Every structure is written in C-alpha cells, then in structure tokens.
Amino acid sequence: MTRTKMIGWTAFAFCLLGYGAFTAVVVLNRMGEIALRETMLIGGPAAVIGEIGLWVAAGCLGWSLFRKRKAFFDRVFRRKPRMV
C-alpha cells in the first residue's frame, strides 16, 4: 500500500471516529444524559475532526467527487497527475 493510501485510510478512520463521537454525544444529549454545554464542548471538535478526516481521505484516495482535492494532494506530495 502506498504512503498516500495509508494516509487516506487513516484519515477515513478519523472521519468515522469523529462523526461517530459527534453522533453519540448528540444522542446522549437528546436522552438527557449530558447537558448542552458538554454537548457543544465535546461534539463540536469531534465533528470538525470528522470533517477534516473526510476531506483528507477524499483527497488522498482520489474519490471522483473531489477531483480538485486530488490535484492539490498531487502537488503537495510531488506526484505526477494521472492522465484520464
């Protein structure tokens, strides 16, 4: 597995963990287990981590919806862009 793919799959794992934690915190808030303040303090950063993981994974793994991100990562990792 190439370095870029390893970064992509690791970022996708962070995406799942971030959005999973956000969802769990929101559900706990709706059940009345934690207060709104704790929901914001825990859920906000978790959602941001999930979003960052999504964009990095999309760029590294070359998902077709994110072609501009793929081109950006090609420049960052000094790779030659693929000819389509």
C-alpha positions in Angstrom: 0.0 0.0 0.0 1.4 3.4 -0.9 2.0 6.1 1.6 -0.8 8.3 0.2 -3.3 5.4 0.5 -2.2 4.8 4.1 -2.7 8.4 4.9 -6.1 8.3 3.2 -7.4 5.3 5.1 -6.1 6.6 8.4 -7.9 9.9 7.7 -11.0 8.0 6.9 -10.8 6.2 10.2 -10.5 9.6 11.9 -13.6 10.7 9.9 -15.6 7.7 11.2 -14.4 8.2 14.8 -15.1 12.0 14.7 -18.6 11.7 13.3 -19.3 8.7 15.5 -18.4 10.6 18.6 -20.4 13.6 17.5 -23.5 11.3 16.9 -23.1 9.6 20.2 -22.8 13.0 22.0 -25.9 14.3 20.3 -27.9 11.1 21.2 -26.7 11.4 24.8 -27.9 15.0 24.9 -31.3 14.1 23.5 -31.6 11.4 26.1 -30.9 13.9 28.8 -27.7 12.3 30.0 -25.4 15.2 29.3 -26.0 18.9 29.3 -26.0 21.2 26.2 -22.7 22.8 27.3 -20.9 19.4 27.4 -22.5 18.5 24.0 -21.0 21.6 22.5 -17.6 21.2 24.1 -17.3 17.5 23.0 -19.4 17.3 19.9 -18.1 20.4 18.2 -14.4 19.4 18.0 -15.5 15.8 17.2 -17.5 17.0 14.2 -14.5 19.1 13.0 -12.2 16.1 13.3 -14.7 14.1 11.3 -14.9 16.7 8.5 -11.2 17.1 8.3 -10.8 13.4 8.0 -13.4 13.3 5.3 -11.6 15.9 3.1 -8.1 14.4 3.6 -9.4 10.9 2.9 -11.2 12.1 -0.2 -8.1 13.9 -1.5 -5.7 11.0 -0.8 -7.9 8.2 -2.0 -8.9 10.0 -5.2 -12.7 9.8 -4.8 -14.2 11.2 -8.0 -16.4 13.8 -6.4 -13.2 15.6 -5.1 -11.0 15.9 -8.2 -9.7 19.4 -7.2 -8.6 18.0 -3.8 -6.8 15.1 -5.6 -4.9 17.6 -7.8 -4.0 19.6 -4.6 -2.6 16.4 -3.0 -0.7 15.6 -6.2 1.1 18.9 -5.9 1.7 18.6 -2.2 3.2 15.0 -2.5 5.1 16.0 -5.7 3.4 13.3 -7.8 2.7 13.5 -11.4 -1.1 13.7 -12.0 -2.7 10.8 -13.7 -3.9 11.1 -17.2 -7.6 10.4 -17.6 
